[in-house]
Amino acid sequence: MNRDFRRYWVGTALSMLGSQMSLIAFPLLVLSMHGGAAQAGLVASCSLITRMLFRLPAGQLADRMDRRRLMLGADLVRLVTVGSIPVAAGLGALAYPQLLVVALIEGVATSVFSPASTIAIRDVVPEQHLPDALAKNQASSATASLIGPFLGGWVFTVDRILPFTADAASYAVSAYLLWRMATRPAERPDGPAVDRSVTAGLRWLLRQPMLLRTLAFGALLNLVASAAEVAMVVTLRSGGTGGTSIGLVMACAGIGAVLGSLAAPRVLKMLTPGQLFLTIGVVWALGLASFALTQLPQVLGPVLVVLILLTPPSGIVIGQAVMSQSPRELLGRVSTATNLLIAGLAALGPMLTGLALQGIGISRTWLVMAAIVAVSTLFAAVPMLRTGTLATDAAPQPPSADPAAEAPTAPAPA
């Protein structure tokens, strides 16, 4: 790989690791400031909601502007914003409203950074090296998800502000490496006959009933998954589990993601799409219900591994359906709209689970989440058992003349 890609990859890998550390540290910090579960959930939801609202405009912005400058600007904003937490703590002025503001601004900056980062790979990597570059990105993301929560929980026990200091430092390193990049993207004029509206991909998806049904299942599953993050922290904390152990349990999600990625080819050979989604629904419903029965980290961790195990294969199934059925000229915006539909409801998860934990208690909250998964499984998986496919009503599309359009990034549930 060339030098610019190495700078890009190291910077984004460190940034993802820092973000994973602060992700678990945010609810722990709110709880340590004598905040309730609802307040902890609201901080997480603020960041997720802003990322959802700015997702489509940010994707169109990345198509029209210098991606390197967008990424550099977003990193500098996140550096200042997240860095304000240790500064305020050092001055003895840290308060809950500041955490809300940090979550909002960080969410906007991340929504700008993400699509620009995806496109920037094509700016710095030759076409023949693109598969290797995407594989490296997936590996760094899985590694950050695996060790980031554990590091965040452990570092929090040393100093509750240290995870945010590390996160801000990761943005500083990323910004420096992006500034050192020499590659500049070539500007491409808009074609007169192509629909350039920001919602074109979303409007196409809304006309595909079976694919839309599957995306609704993924959206509800992600809603429950994001809610489970806060619920897991509160559950373990209420049982007297320390920060290091909490981080280790949360890191089990990363273990499940890595194992699921390795097992995906074999799983897809064994199960049809309908069987796969039915299996996911049954496993998740039973697993979430079991969380209502115990607060032992040695039980919750392994169950969490099993829950996440089938997520990578399901993302491949959805990605293949989107890539093979969407019009070539809309492929980028369809992929962005797919991710928006799948991840949109997840933004409400932490806030809703915080309210549920305070209103109905820990055990009943887990049972409600299990019921949501069970109902959504009947809605999505059972029809697929009859059809055996995610086929839409769209006619097959002719091959694209643009080689870059032949290798889109497959969307996957978050």
C-alpha positions as CSV (number, residue, x, y, z in Angstrom):
1,M,0.0,0.0,0.0
2,N,1.1,3.6,-0.7
3,R,2.2,6.0,2.0
4,D,-1.0,8.1,1.9
5,F,-3.2,5.0,2.5
6,R,-1.0,4.0,5.5
7,R,-1.5,7.5,7.0
8,Y,-5.2,7.3,6.4
9,W,-5.5,3.8,7.8
10,V,-3.4,4.4,11.0
11,G,-5.3,7.7,11.7
12,T,-8.8,6.2,11.2
13,A,-7.9,3.0,13.2
14,L,-6.6,5.1,16.2
15,S,-9.7,7.3,15.9
16,M,-12.1,4.3,16.0
17,L,-10.3,2.9,19.0
18,G,-10.6,6.2,20.9
19,S,-14.2,6.4,20.0
20,Q,-14.9,2.9,21.3
21,M,-13.2,3.8,24.5
22,S,-15.3,6.9,25.1
23,L,-18.5,5.2,24.0
24,I,-18.6,3.1,27.1
25,A,-17.1,5.8,29.2
26,F,-19.9,8.3,28.5
27,P,-22.7,6.4,30.4
28,L,-20.2,5.5,33.2
29,L,-19.2,9.2,33.5
30,V,-22.8,10.3,33.7
31,L,-23.6,7.6,36.4
32,S,-20.4,8.7,38.4
33,M,-21.8,12.3,38.3
34,H,-24.9,10.9,40.1
35,G,-27.0,11.0,37.0
36,G,-29.7,8.5,36.3
37,A,-30.1,5.8,33.6
38,A,-32.3,8.1,31.5
39,Q,-29.6,10.8,31.6
40,A,-27.0,8.3,30.6
41,G,-29.1,7.1,27.7
42,L,-29.9,10.7,26.5
43,V,-26.2,11.5,26.1
44,A,-25.7,8.5,23.9
45,S,-28.9,9.2,21.9
46,C,-27.9,12.8,21.2
47,S,-24.8,11.7,19.3
48,L,-26.7,8.9,17.4
49,I,-29.6,11.2,16.5
50,T,-27.4,13.9,15.0
51,R,-25.5,11.3,13.0
52,M,-28.8,10.0,11.6
53,L,-30.1,13.5,10.7
54,F,-27.0,14.6,8.9
55,R,-26.2,11.2,7.1
56,L,-27.8,11.9,3.7
57,P,-26.6,15.6,3.4
58,A,-23.1,14.5,4.5
59,G,-23.0,11.9,1.8
60,Q,-23.9,14.4,-0.9
61,L,-21.3,16.9,0.6
62,A,-18.6,14.2,0.3
63,D,-19.4,13.8,-3.4
64,R,-19.0,17.5,-4.1
65,M,-16.1,18.7,-1.9
66,D,-12.4,17.7,-1.1
67,R,-12.8,14.6,1.1
68,R,-9.4,15.2,2.8
69,R,-10.4,18.7,3.9
70,L,-13.8,17.4,5.2
71,M,-12.1,14.7,7.2
72,L,-9.5,17.0,8.5
73,G,-12.0,19.6,9.6
74,A,-14.2,17.0,11.2
75,D,-11.2,15.6,13.2
76,L,-10.3,19.1,14.4
77,V,-13.9,19.8,15.5
78,R,-14.0,16.5,17.4
79,L,-10.6,17.2,18.9
80,V,-11.7,20.5,20.4
81,T,-15.1,19.2,21.4
82,V,-14.1,15.9,23.2
83,G,-11.0,17.6,24.5
84,S,-13.2,20.1,26.3
85,I,-14.2,17.3,28.7
86,P,-10.8,16.8,30.4
87,V,-10.2,20.6,30.3
88,A,-13.5,21.3,32.1
89,A,-12.8,18.5,34.6
90,G,-9.4,19.9,35.3
91,L,-11.0,23.3,36.1
92,G,-13.7,21.7,38.2
93,A,-16.4,22.9,35.9
94,L,-17.6,19.7,34.2
95,A,-21.4,19.4,34.2
96,Y,-24.1,17.3,32.5
97,P,-25.2,20.0,30.0
98,Q,-21.7,20.1,28.6
99,L,-21.8,16.4,27.9
100,L,-25.0,16.8,25.9
101,V,-23.4,19.6,23.8
102,V,-20.3,17.5,23.2
103,A,-22.5,14.5,22.1
104,L,-24.4,16.7,19.7
105,I,-21.3,18.4,18.1
106,E,-19.4,15.1,18.0
107,G,-22.3,13.4,16.2
108,V,-22.4,16.1,13.5
109,A,-18.7,16.0,12.9
110,T,-18.7,12.2,12.7
111,S,-21.6,12.3,10.2
112,V,-19.4,14.5,8.0
113,F,-16.3,12.3,8.5
114,S,-17.8,8.9,7.7
115,P,-18.9,9.2,4.1
116,A,-15.8,11.3,3.2
117,S,-13.7,8.6,4.8
118,T,-15.4,5.9,2.7
119,I,-14.9,7.8,-0.6
120,A,-11.3,8.8,0.3
121,I,-10.2,5.2,0.1
122,R,-10.8,5.4,-3.7
123,D,-8.8,8.6,-3.8
124,V,-5.6,7.2,-2.3
125,V,-5.8,3.5,-3.4
126,P,-5.4,2.1,-6.9
127,E,-8.3,0.0,-8.2
128,Q,-6.3,-3.2,-8.0
129,H,-5.5,-2.7,-4.3
130,L,-9.1,-1.7,-3.3
131,P,-10.1,-5.1,-2.0
132,D,-7.1,-5.3,0.3
133,A,-7.7,-1.7,1.5
134,L,-11.3,-2.5,2.4
135,A,-10.2,-5.6,4.2
136,K,-7.8,-3.7,6.3
137,N,-10.5,-1.2,7.2
138,Q,-12.9,-4.0,8.3
139,A,-10.1,-5.6,10.3
140,S,-9.3,-2.4,12.2
141,S,-13.0,-1.7,12.8
142,A,-13.5,-5.2,14.3
143,T,-10.4,-4.9,16.4
144,A,-11.5,-1.5,17.8
145,S,-14.9,-2.9,18.6
146,L,-13.2,-5.9,20.3
147,I,-10.6,-4.1,22.6
148,G,-12.0,-0.6,22.7
149,P,-14.8,-1.2,25.3
150,F,-12.4,-3.2,27.5
151,L,-9.8,-0.5,27.4
152,G,-12.4,2.2,28.0
153,G,-13.8,0.4,31.1
154,W,-10.3,-0.4,32.5
155,V,-9.0,3.1,31.9
156,F,-12.1,4.6,33.5
157,T,-11.3,2.7,36.7
158,V,-7.9,4.4,36.6
159,D,-9.3,7.9,35.9
160,R,-12.8,8.6,34.8
161,I,-11.6,11.4,32.4
162,L,-8.7,9.5,30.9
163,P,-10.9,7.7,28.1
164,F,-11.9,11.1,26.8
165,T,-8.3,12.4,26.8
166,A,-7.3,9.3,24.8
167,D,-10.2,9.9,22.4
168,A,-9.2,13.5,21.8
169,A,-5.6,12.5,21.3
170,S,-6.7,9.9,18.6
171,Y,-8.4,12.7,16.7
172,A,-5.2,14.8,16.9
173,V,-3.1,12.0,15.5
174,S,-5.7,11.4,12.7
175,A,-5.8,15.1,11.8
176,Y,-2.0,15.3,11.6
177,L,-1.8,12.2,9.3
178,L,-4.6,13.5,7.1
179,W,-2.8,16.9,6.8
180,R,0.3,15.0,5.7
181,M,-1.5,13.2,2.9
182,A,-0.4,14.4,-0.6
183,T,-3.2,12.8,-2.7
184,R,-5.9,15.2,-3.9
185,P,-9.2,13.9,-5.3
186,A,-10.1,14.8,-8.9
187,E,-13.2,16.8,-9.4
188,R,-16.0,15.0,-11.4
189,P,-18.6,17.2,-13.1
190,D,-22.2,16.1,-12.6
191,G,-23.8,14.3,-15.6
192,P,-26.9,16.1,-17.0
193,A,-29.1,13.0,-17.2
194,V,-28.5,11.6,-13.7
195,D,-30.8,12.2,-10.8
196,R,-28.6,14.1,-8.3
197,S,-31.2,14.6,-5.6
198,V,-30.1,13.6,-2.1
199,T,-33.2,11.4,-1.6
200,A,-33.1,9.5,-4.9
201,G,-31.7,6.3,-3.2
202,L,-34.2,6.5,-0.4
203,R,-37.2,6.9,-2.8
204,W,-36.0,3.8,-4.8
205,L,-35.8,1.7,-1.7
206,L,-39.4,2.7,-0.6
207,R,-40.7,1.0,-3.8
208,Q,-39.1,-2.4,-3.0
209,P,-41.4,-4.2,-0.6
210,M,-39.4,-7.4,0.3
211,L,-36.1,-5.6,0.6
212,L,-37.8,-2.9,2.7
213,R,-39.3,-5.5,5.0
214,T,-35.9,-6.9,5.6
215,L,-34.5,-3.5,6.3
216,A,-37.3,-2.9,8.8
217,F,-36.2,-6.1,10.6
218,G,-32.6,-4.9,10.6
219,A,-33.7,-1.5,11.9
220,L,-35.6,-3.0,14.9
221,L,-32.7,-5.3,15.6
222,N,-30.3,-2.4,15.7
223,L,-32.8,-0.4,17.9
224,V,-32.7,-3.3,20.4
225,A,-28.9,-3.6,20.1
226,S,-28.2,0.0,20.8
227,A,-30.7,-0.1,23.7
228,A,-28.9,-3.2,25.0
229,E,-25.6,-1.3,25.3
230,V,-26.9,1.0,28.0
231,A,-29.1,-1.7,29.6
232,M,-26.0,-4.0,29.9
233,V,-24.0,-1.3,31.6
234,V,-26.8,-0.5,34.1
235,T,-27.5,-4.2,34.7
236,L,-23.9,-5.0,35.5
237,R,-23.4,-1.9,37.5
238,S,-26.5,-2.7,39.6
239,G,-25.0,-6.1,40.3
240,G,-21.8,-4.5,41.7
241,T,-19.6,-5.2,38.6
242,G,-16.6,-3.0,38.2
243,G,-15.6,-0.9,35.2
244,T,-13.0,-3.3,34.0
245,S,-15.4,-6.3,34.0
246,I,-18.1,-4.2,32.3
247,G,-15.6,-3.3,29.5
248,L,-14.7,-7.0,29.2
249,V,-18.3,-8.0,28.8
250,M,-19.0,-5.3,26.2
251,A,-15.9,-6.4,24.3
252,C,-17.6,-9.8,23.8
253,A,-19.6,-8.1,21.1
254,G,-16.4,-7.6,19.2
255,I,-15.5,-11.2,19.6
256,G,-18.8,-12.2,18.2
257,A,-18.3,-9.9,15.2
258,V,-14.9,-11.3,14.4
259,L,-16.0,-14.9,14.7
260,G,-19.1,-14.2,12.7
261,S,-17.1,-12.7,9.9
262,L,-14.9,-15.8,9.8
263,A,-17.9,-18.1,9.8
264,A,-20.0,-16.1,7.3
265,P,-19.1,-18.1,4.1
266,R,-20.1,-21.4,5.7
267,V,-23.2,-19.9,7.3
268,L,-24.5,-18.6,4.0
269,K,-24.0,-22.0,2.3
270,M,-26.0,-23.7,5.1
271,L,-29.0,-21.2,5.4
272,T,-31.3,-19.5,3.0
273,P,-32.0,-15.8,3.7
274,G,-35.3,-16.7,5.4
275,Q,-33.7,-19.4,7.6
276,L,-30.9,-17.0,8.5
277,F,-33.1,-14.2,9.7
278,L,-35.4,-16.6,11.5
279,T,-32.4,-18.1,13.3
280,I,-31.2,-14.6,14.2
281,G,-34.6,-13.6,15.6
282,V,-35.0,-16.8,17.7
283,V,-31.4,-16.5,19.1
284,W,-31.8,-12.8,19.9
285,A,-35.2,-13.3,21.6
286,L,-34.0,-16.1,23.8
287,G,-30.7,-14.4,24.6
288,L,-32.3,-11.1,25.6
289,A,-34.9,-12.9,27.7
290,S,-32.0,-14.7,29.5
291,F,-30.5,-11.3,30.4
292,A,-33.6,-10.7,32.6
293,L,-32.6,-13.7,34.8
294,T,-29.0,-12.9,35.8
295,Q,-26.5,-10.2,36.4
296,L,-23.4,-12.4,36.3
297,P,-20.8,-11.1,33.8
298,Q,-19.5,-14.6,33.2
299,V,-23.0,-15.5,31.8
300,L,-23.8,-12.3,30.0
301,G,-20.5,-12.2,28.1
302,P,-20.8,-15.6,26.3
303,V,-24.4,-15.0,25.5
304,L,-23.5,-11.6,23.9
305,V,-20.9,-13.4,21.7
306,V,-23.7,-15.8,20.5
307,L,-26.1,-12.9,19.8
308,I,-23.6,-11.0,17.6
309,L,-22.3,-14.1,15.8
310,L,-24.8,-14.1,12.9
311,T,-24.8,-10.3,12.3
312,P,-22.0,-10.3,9.7
313,P,-23.7,-13.0,7.5
314,S,-27.0,-11.0,7.6
315,G,-25.1,-7.9,6.5
316,I,-23.7,-9.7,3.5
317,V,-27.2,-10.9,2.5
318,I,-28.6,-7.4,2.6
319,G,-25.5,-6.0,0.9
320,Q,-25.7,-8.5,-2.0
321,A,-29.4,-7.7,-2.5
322,V,-28.7,-4.0,-2.6
323,M,-25.8,-4.3,-5.0
324,S,-27.4,-6.6,-7.4
325,Q,-30.9,-5.0,-7.6
326,S,-30.4,-1.2,-7.3
327,P,-29.8,1.0,-10.4
328,R,-26.1,1.6,-11.0
329,E,-26.5,5.3,-11.1
330,L,-28.1,5.2,-7.7
331,L,-25.9,2.7,-6.0
332,G,-24.1,5.0,-3.7
333,R,-27.2,6.8,-2.5
334,V,-29.1,3.5,-2.2
335,S,-26.3,2.2,0.0
336,T,-26.4,5.3,2.1
337,A,-30.2,5.2,2.4
338,T,-30.0,1.5,3.3
339,N,-27.6,2.3,6.2
340,L,-29.9,5.2,7.2
341,L,-33.0,2.9,7.4
342,I,-31.1,0.2,9.2
343,A,-29.4,2.5,11.8
344,G,-32.0,5.2,12.1
345,L,-34.1,3.8,14.9
346,A,-31.0,2.8,16.8
347,A,-30.5,6.5,17.6
348,L,-33.5,6.3,20.0
349,G,-32.4,3.1,21.7
350,P,-30.2,4.4,24.5
351,M,-32.8,7.1,25.5
352,L,-35.7,4.7,25.4
353,T,-34.0,2.0,27.4
354,G,-33.0,4.6,30.0
355,L,-36.6,5.6,30.4
356,A,-37.7,1.9,30.5
357,L,-35.0,1.0,33.1
358,Q,-36.2,3.7,35.4
359,G,-39.9,3.1,34.7
360,I,-40.3,-0.7,34.7
361,G,-37.0,-2.0,36.0
362,I,-34.1,-4.1,34.6
363,S,-35.7,-7.5,34.1
364,R,-38.9,-6.2,32.4
365,T,-36.8,-4.0,30.1
366,W,-34.9,-7.0,28.8
367,L,-38.2,-8.9,28.3
368,V,-39.7,-6.0,26.3
369,M,-36.7,-6.0,24.0
370,A,-37.0,-9.8,23.6
371,A,-40.7,-9.3,22.6
372,I,-39.8,-6.6,20.0
373,V,-37.3,-9.0,18.4
374,A,-39.8,-11.9,18.4
375,V,-42.6,-9.8,16.7
376,S,-40.2,-8.3,14.1
377,T,-39.0,-11.8,13.3
378,L,-42.5,-13.0,12.5
379,F,-43.0,-9.9,10.3
380,A,-39.8,-10.3,8.3
381,A,-38.4,-13.8,8.4
382,V,-41.6,-15.8,7.9
383,P,-42.5,-14.2,4.4
384,M,-38.9,-14.9,3.3
385,L,-39.3,-18.6,4.2
386,R,-42.0,-18.7,1.6
387,T,-40.2,-16.7,-1.1
388,G,-36.7,-17.8,-0.4
389,T,-35.2,-14.5,-1.6
390,L,-34.9,-10.8,-1.0
391,A,-35.8,-10.1,-4.7
392,T,-37.4,-6.7,-5.4
393,D,-39.7,-5.6,-8.2
394,A,-37.0,-3.8,-10.0
395,A,-35.9,-4.9,-13.4
396,P,-32.3,-6.1,-13.7
397,Q,-29.9,-3.3,-14.4
398,P,-27.3,-3.2,-17.2
399,P,-23.6,-3.3,-16.2
400,S,-22.0,0.0,-15.3
401,A,-19.3,1.5,-17.3
402,D,-17.7,3.0,-14.2
403,P,-15.4,0.4,-12.6
404,A,-15.6,2.2,-9.3
405,A,-19.3,1.4,-9.2
406,E,-18.6,-2.3,-9.3
407,A,-17.1,-2.4,-5.8
408,P,-19.4,-0.7,-3.4
409,T,-19.2,-1.2,0.3
410,A,-21.8,-3.7,1.5
411,P,-24.0,-2.2,4.2
412,A,-24.3,-4.2,7.4
413,P,-26.4,-3.8,10.6
414,A,-24.5,-1.7,13.1
